[in-house]
Amino acid sequence: MDTSVKNKKLRTLPWYALHDIAVKKGIEEKEVNGKEKNTIIDKILSYGILSDEEIEQYVNDYIYGDRVTFTLWTFQSSLKDSDYGIVNSLENVEEEYLSVSGYRKLKILSVKEYEDRTEVLYVYSKEYTYVNEDGQNASVWEQHRGCLWIGKASTYLACISKHEKMTAFMTKYIADLFKNPVTQIKPPKSAIDKCTNSKAISRIVLQGKGGEKTIVSRAGGITPDQEEEISRIRSERIDTSGSFISAITENIDATIKYNVRNGSIGIYKHLPASVLFEWSENSIKIILEEIEKLKGKPAEEIFKEVGQEIKWTGASGIEITQLNWYLTQIIASLDRDEYEFQIPVDKLSVLDNSKWFIKFPRIYCKTCDSYETPYCTECGTELKMGREIIKECECGASLKIKCADGHDTCEIVNWYVPRSILVSMINKNIQKIFKDYSLEYNICIVGDMGYIVNGTENLQTEVEIPFAAIECFKHDSVALTHRVKAYAVNMNEKCGSGTCSYAKIEKCTENDGMACLPKVFYTILPGYRPQPHKGMEYGDVAAEVKIGNKAYDLKGIIKKNSENRPRKSVNDDEKIRKPLLSTSGEGQEIIRQFVEQGMIDARCQIIAVVIPQYIDAGFKGTLRHLARLSGKKVTFIELDELSELISINKKILVS
């Protein structure tokens, strides 16, 4: 490397870096203190104290330049292991032409794996136009470097770049590669304050709701009088942008500019890469921690802080306000196993909109201090539950309710479970900000009290009775063949066409060619004999079962596979594969019967949910939560369990 090339390369370094190099290499401070860059460079070169390799290393250390912007992004969905494999394959990939005007020749220099992130270093060229000495338009291309970090423990994409257009290009490049859209995280102002570690404010912009703007600035830092003015104005305005004189390290100060609307932090100082990366790593931790601390604040404030929008498709203005309040409670519950909250009167009306919630009326006896089966005060007949109502007695008396002990101190308390469309919207909103939560929560509202349980493992142990623990279901192991499963998914709640009658049941129990789902339990459940199926009836199967030496009263809700419909052409493999969702007709009916009948049946101790289909994990969680609230146990008899029972039932011939 000749002297002119060395000189050119060293001129790219900042003054303080050249000063430190000179002193480190043995040049006395008095020879470089207060001297211009060219003088220091000449001194370094005249001493011949830097090798070519050292010069290249210094240039690489300071290659990001004197104006760098840091931005943080989040992916729409959590990343998979395969995504990191895709990133690793990018090393040495080159793109000659880019879709961004004035930029070209992208090259991925390296992809490195760290414990908490994957680092992607890249270079690109930017065009600079000018008028040459002949008065003609001309241009020159200059190479720049950028860096991406893709989080592992937390889902984020961090971008360190000099040019906003390349930041946009690279974030989209990665998003398209993963087929996973990205959204920019707008750091809360509290995070910006901590990241910048300011020694003095040099400029601040305060904006009012009506667009009015106040700018306070002073190059060397604002005065005490200006600070007082800022404090006075700030209470009614939003701090939208500004700049600080900040301590990047113990020995390095820099100007840092922030823009709340853009979500960007700009560093105006020629820093070595090691210092820039250390600052960026610390900033990511601060931003993610400050976002976590937002939990507990109103949802509107949280989303405004990070520049995101809450969306409730199809909700009215009043409903949006109320749904935002429920979203606040769910966000506040994310770090807790259980969370209870009281609902204000002005947040109750949305619960009665069947678009958002399923409503179940239940009878609470104040004297018994428990939920009870309702009876007609006039004639003593058990009252029937209809859809979202308690039906008047057939005796013709007006609706007056007593419990089984004759207490007339009963009241109707509505229970509510959010519909899956609402849960989906809640989860999409939460994941815009709190990406790394599993969102395995269950929510139930009883009157004006809300109950949220996070995680299902403890709940599963507490309320679920495993199928294999029930004595009458224990048997020698059998092979679960595709043939038996295909037979099971096509079974119905009753045999053949027409109504189900005692005469038909008598024939069915003797004919192994006839089969329905209730018959699967015939000869297996102690004392059980199929009854005429009435479609909406709770207790399609009922028996006393034993778990160890203890007896329990079990009642079941049987439904056919949700894909098994006469007018729906679905092959057996699809019926086997597709899970039962709470949104299906069968799912909705299971919830209704579970709450309206199973939960209020004082005699029933275990509610069995029976369906020749695999039940969605979230749906199971909802039923476990409901069982726990009502003091019941639940067991799930799904496709595999039913296939086992079919295989050992000598009264059923699999065709």
Residue pairs with C-beta under 8 A, 6 or more apart in sequence:
1 9
1 52
1 55
3 45
6 45
6 50
6 52
6 55
7 41
7 45
9 55
9 56
9 59
10 18
10 41
10 44
10 45
10 55
10 58
11 37
11 38
11 41
12 59
12 62
13 21
13 58
13 59
13 62
13 270
14 62
14 66
14 269
14 270
15 37
15 40
17 58
17 61
17 62
17 270
17 272
18 32
18 37
18 40
18 41
18 44
19 32
19 33
19 40
21 44
21 50
21 58
22 31
22 32
22 40
22 43
22 44
23 29
23 32
25 44
25 47
25 49
25 50
26 47
26 49
27 43
27 44
27 47
27 49
31 43
32 39
32 40
32 43
35 43
44 50
50 58
60 273
61 272
61 273
61 274
62 270
62 271
62 272
62 273
63 145
63 273
64 145
64 147
64 160
64 162
64 271
64 273
64 276
65 144
65 162
65 270
66 268
66 269
66 270
67 162
67 266
67 267
67 268
68 160
68 161
68 162
68 266
68 267
68 271
68 276
69 160
69 161
69 162
69 164
69 167
69 264
69 265
69 266
69 267
70 158
70 159
70 160
70 264
70 265
70 266
70 267
70 280
70 283
71 158
71 159
71 161
71 167
71 171
71 184
71 263
71 264
71 265
72 156
72 157
72 158
72 159
72 184
72 185
72 187
72 263
72 283
72 284
72 287
73 156
73 157
73 158
73 159
73 171
73 182
73 183
73 184
73 185
74 155
74 156
74 157
74 182
74 183
74 185
74 432
74 433
74 435
75 155
75 156
75 157
75 175
75 178
75 180
75 181
75 182
75 435
76 180
76 181
76 182
76 183
76 431
77 180
77 431
78 155
78 435
78 436
79 150
79 155
79 178
79 180
83 178
83 180
84 113
84 118
84 150
84 152
86 177
86 178
87 111
87 118
87 120
87 150
87 174
87 177
88 111
88 113
88 118
90 108
90 111
90 120
90 177
91 108
91 109
91 110
91 111
92 107
92 108
92 109
93 107
93 108
94 105
94 106
94 107
94 108
95 105
95 106
95 107
96 104
96 105
97 104
98 104
98 106
98 124
98 169
99 169
100 165
100 166
100 168
100 169
102 126
102 127
102 165
103 124
103 125
103 126
103 127
103 163
103 165
103 166
103 169
104 124
104 125
104 127
104 141
105 123
105 124
105 125
105 141
105 143
106 122
106 123
106 124
107 122
107 123
107 124
108 120
108 121
108 122
109 121
109 122
109 123
109 145
110 119
110 120
110 121
111 118
111 119
111 120
112 118
112 119
112 121
113 119
115 152
116 151
116 152
116 153
117 149
117 150
117 151
117 152
117 158
118 149
118 150
118 152
119 147
119 148
119 149
120 147
120 148
120 149
120 150
121 145
121 146
121 147
122 145
122 146
122 147
122 148
122 170
123 143
123 144
123 145
123 146
124 143
124 144
124 146
124 166
125 141
125 142
125 143
125 144
126 141
126 142
126 144
126 163
126 166
127 139
127 140
127 141
128 139
128 140
128 141
128 142
129 137
129 138
129 139
130 137
130 138
130 139
130 140
131 137
131 138
132 138
144 162
144 163
144 166
146 159
146 160
146 161
146 162
146 166
146 167
146 170
147 159
147 160
147 161
147 277
148 157
148 158
148 159
148 160
148 170
148 174
149 156
149 157
149 158
149 160
149 280
149 284
150 156
150 157
150 174
151 157
151 158
151 284
153 436
154 288
154 435
154 436
155 435
155 436
156 185
156 284
156 288
156 435
157 171
157 174
157 182
158 280
158 284
159 167
159 170
159 171
160 276
160 277
160 280
161 167
161 170
164 264
171 182
171 184
172 182
174 182
175 181
175 182
183 308
183 432
184 263
184 307
185 263
185 287
185 291
185 306
185 307
186 260
186 261
186 262
186 263
186 305
186 306
186 307
186 308
187 195
187 263
187 265
187 287
187 290
187 291
187 306
188 287
188 290
188 291
188 294
188 305
188 306
189 239
189 260
189 305
190 290
190 293
191 283
191 286
191 287
191 289
191 290
191 291
192 258
192 260
192 265
194 286
194 290
195 256
195 265
195 282
195 283
195 286
195 287
196 244
196 246
196 256
196 258
196 265
197 246
197 247
197 248
198 244
198 245
198 246
198 256
199 221
199 244
199 245
199 246
199 247
199 253
200 220
200 221
200 222
200 244
200 245
201 216
201 221
201 222
201 227
201 230
201 242
201 243
201 244
202 217
202 218
202 219
202 220
202 221
202 222
202 242
202 243
202 244
202 245
202 255
203 215
203 216
203 217
203 218
203 242
203 243
204 215
204 216
204 217
204 222
204 230
204 239
204 241
204 242
205 213
205 214
205 215
205 239
205 240
205 241
205 242
206 213
206 214
206 215
206 216
206 230
206 233
206 234
206 237
206 238
206 239
206 240
207 213
207 237
207 238
207 240
208 236
208 237
208 238
212 237
214 233
214 237
216 222
216 226
216 229
216 230
218 226
221 245
222 230
238 260
239 260
240 259
240 260
240 261
241 257
241 258
241 259
241 260
241 261
242 257
242 258
243 255
243 256
243 257
243 258
244 255
244 256
244 258
245 253
245 254
245 255
246 253
246 254
246 255
246 256
247 253
248 254
248 267
248 269
248 271
248 275
248 279
249 275
249 278
249 279
252 269
252 271
252 275
253 269
254 267
254 268
254 269
254 271
255 267
255 268
255 269
256 265
256 266
256 267
256 268
257 265
257 266
257 268
258 264
258 265
258 266
259 266
260 307
261 307
263 307
265 283
267 276
267 279
271 279
291 306
291 433
291 434
292 434
294 301
294 302
294 305
294 306
294 433
295 302
295 331
295 332
295 334
295 335
295 434
296 331
296 332
297 305
297 328
298 324
298 325
298 328
299 310
299 324
299 325
299 327
299 328
299 331
299 429
300 310
300 324
302 328
302 331
302 433
303 309
303 310
303 429
303 432
303 433
306 433
308 432
308 433
310 320
310 324
310 327
310 429
311 425
311 428
311 429
312 319
312 320
312 323
312 324
312 425
313 425
314 355
315 323
315 356
318 349
318 350
319 350
319 353
319 356
322 346
322 347
322 349
322 350
323 350
323 356
323 422
325 344
325 347
326 347
326 350
326 426
326 450
327 426
327 429
327 430
329 339
329 341
329 450
329 452
330 426
330 430
330 441
330 443
330 452
331 430
331 434
332 339
332 341
333 339
333 441
333 452
333 454
334 430
334 434
334 437
334 441
334 454
336 452
336 454
337 453
337 454
337 455
337 458
338 451
338 452
338 453
338 454
339 451
339 452
339 454
340 449
340 450
340 451
340 452
341 449
341 450
341 452
342 448
342 449
342 450
343 445
343 448
343 449
343 450
345 448
348 448
350 356
350 357
351 357
351 359
351 414
351 416
351 445
352 359
352 414
354 388
354 419
355 419
355 421
356 418
356 419
356 421
356 422
357 416
357 417
357 418
357 419
357 422
357 445
358 416
358 417
358 418
358 419
358 588
358 591
358 592
359 388
359 414
359 415
359 416
360 388
360 414
360 415
360 416
360 417
360 592
360 595
360 596
361 385
361 388
361 389
361 390
361 412
361 413
361 414
361 415
362 371
362 412
362 413
362 414
362 415
362 595
362 599
362 600
363 371
363 372
363 373
363 374
363 390
363 401
363 403
363 410
363 411
363 412
363 413
363 600
364 370
364 371
364 372
364 410
364 411
364 412
364 413
365 371
365 372
365 403
365 405
365 407
365 409
365 410
366 407
366 409
366 410
366 411
367 403
367 405
367 407
367 409
368 403
368 405
368 407
371 413
371 599
371 600
371 630
372 403
372 404
372 410
372 600
372 602
373 382
373 403
373 404
373 600
373 601
373 602
374 382
374 383
374 390
374 401
374 402
374 403
374 410
374 600
375 381
375 382
375 383
375 401
375 402
375 403
375 404
376 382
376 383
376 393
376 395
376 397
376 400
376 401
376 402
377 397
377 400
377 401
377 402
377 408
378 393
378 395
378 397
378 400
379 393
379 395
379 397
381 393
381 394
381 395
383 390
383 391
383 392
383 393
383 399
383 401
384 390
384 391
385 391
385 596
385 597
385 600
387 592
390 399
390 401
390 412
392 398
392 399
393 399
400 408
401 408
401 410
401 412
402 408
402 410
403 410
404 602
413 446
413 447
414 447
415 444
415 445
415 446
415 447
415 595
416 444
416 445
417 443
417 444
417 445
417 591
417 595
417 622
417 626
418 426
418 443
419 583
420 581
420 582
420 583
421 583
423 618
427 439
430 437
430 439
431 437
431 439
438 455
440 454
440 455
440 456
440 617
440 618
440 621
441 452
441 453
441 454
441 455
442 452
442 453
442 456
442 459
442 621
442 622
442 624
442 625
443 450
443 451
443 452
443 625
444 450
444 451
444 625
444 626
444 629
445 451
446 629
451 625
451 629
453 459
453 625
453 628
456 617
456 620
456 621
456 624
459 621
459 624
459 625
459 628
460 624
462 628
463 624
463 627
463 628
463 632
463 633
463 634
464 624
464 627
464 633
464 634
464 635
464 636
465 547
465 552
465 606
465 633
465 634
465 635
466 635
467 473
467 635
467 636
467 637
467 641
468 474
469 547
470 545
470 546
470 547
470 554
470 635
471 545
471 546
471 547
471 548
472 524
472 525
472 526
472 543
472 545
472 546
473 524
473 641
473 644
473 645
475 644
475 648
476 648
478 644
478 647
478 648
479 647
480 640
480 643
480 644
480 647
481 643
482 576
483 654
484 643
484 646
484 647
484 654
485 572
485 576
485 639
485 640
485 643
486 572
486 575
486 576
487 646
487 654
487 655
488 612
488 639
488 642
488 643
488 646
489 561
489 563
489 564
489 572
489 575
489 576
489 612
489 613
489 639
490 561
490 564
490 572
490 575
491 515
491 516
491 517
491 520
491 560
491 561
491 564
491 612
492 516
492 517
492 560
492 564
493 516
493 517
493 518
493 533
493 535
493 540
493 558
493 559
493 560
494 500
494 516
494 518
494 533
495 504
495 508
495 514
495 515
495 516
495 519
496 504
496 514
498 504
499 532
500 532
500 533
500 534
501 532
502 532
505 529
505 530
505 531
505 532
507 514
508 514
508 515
508 516
508 519
508 530
509 519
509 522
509 529
509 530
509 651
512 650
512 651
512 652
512 653
513 653
513 655
515 652
515 653
516 530
516 533
517 540
517 558
517 560
517 610
517 612
517 642
518 530
518 531
518 533
518 540
518 541
518 558
519 530
519 649
519 651
519 652
520 642
520 645
520 646
520 649
520 652
521 528
521 530
521 541
521 543
521 556
521 645
522 528
522 529
522 530
522 649
522 651
523 649
523 650
523 651
524 645
524 648
524 649
525 541
525 543
525 545
525 554
526 543
526 544
526 545
527 543
527 544
528 541
528 542
528 543
531 540
533 540
536 589
536 593
538 555
538 557
538 593
538 596
538 597
538 598
538 601
539 555
539 556
539 557
539 597
539 601
539 604
540 556
540 557
540 558
540 610
541 554
541 555
541 556
541 558
541 608
541 610
542 553
542 554
542 555
542 556
543 554
544 551
544 552
544 553
544 554
545 551
545 552
545 554
545 606
546 552
552 605
552 606
552 633
553 603
553 604
553 605
553 606
554 604
554 605
554 606
554 607
554 608
554 635
555 598
555 601
555 604
555 606
555 607
555 608
556 607
556 608
556 609
556 610
556 637
557 590
557 593
557 594
557 598
557 607
557 608
557 609
557 610
558 610
558 611
559 586
559 589
559 590
559 610
559 611
560 586
560 611
560 612
561 575
561 580
561 586
561 611
561 612
561 613
562 578
562 580
562 581
562 584
562 585
562 586
562 587
562 611
562 613
563 570
563 574
563 575
563 578
563 613
564 570
564 575
575 613
576 639
578 613
579 613
579 614
579 615
579 616
580 586
580 587
580 611
580 613
580 614
580 615
580 616
580 619
581 587
581 616
581 619
582 588
582 591
582 616
582 618
582 619
582 622
586 611
587 619
590 609
590 611
590 623
591 622
591 623
591 626
594 607
594 609
594 623
594 626
594 627
595 626
598 604
598 607
598 632
599 607
599 626
599 627
599 630
599 632
600 630
604 632
605 632
605 633
606 632
606 633
606 634
606 635
607 627
607 632
607 633
607 634
607 635
608 634
608 635
608 636
608 637
609 615
609 623
609 634
609 635
609 636
609 637
610 637
610 642
611 637
611 638
611 639
611 642
612 638
612 639
612 642
612 643
613 638
613 639
614 638
614 639
615 636
615 638
620 636
623 634
624 634
627 633
627 634
637 645
646 652
646 654
647 654
